[in-house]
Amino acid sequence: MKNPSQHSQETIERMKANSEAAKRRLARLNDEYRVRQQAQKLSQSKVAAKGETFGEAVTRIAREAQITI
């Protein structure tokens, strides 16, 4: 950022508001990422507990890939 005296008060306030908005978006994305990671760990542990065969795993992965595409 330039010397604050080189910016108008309106510009400084806008930059601060943009910074705060970016922090909120990043926090929300981090929360969503954590939830996805926890869900993925839970789903993987359930799959491992079932003792699926290699063929079943391949089928499941293919089915999941088609859903996310």
Beta strands, then each sheet from edge to edge (+ up, - down):
end
